[in-house]
Amino acid sequence: MDKHFDQTKWYSQKDIMNELGIKSYATFRKYYKNKKGFPKPVMDSKTHPKWDGLALQNHFFKLANRYK
C-alpha cells in the first residue's frame, strides 16, 4: 500500500477523506471512523478534530496487510 499519510502531519476529517478519495461524510463515518480500531483524534473537538498522521498510517497499513 502506498504511504498516504505523512507521519509528521495532523489531518482533519476532510484531509483524510481527500487522501482516501472519499466524497461523502456518511461513507467516511460508516466505513472508517465508526469501526473498531480507528485511531482516536489527537485534538478532539466537535467541529474540527485532528488525527495524527503516524497513527493513521499504521492503521491503514494493518488493514492492507490483513487482506493480503
Secondary structure, DSSP 8 states (H G I E B T S, - for coil): ----S-TT-EE-HHHHHHHHT---HHHHIIIIITSTT----SB--SS--BEEHHHHHHHHHHHHHHT-
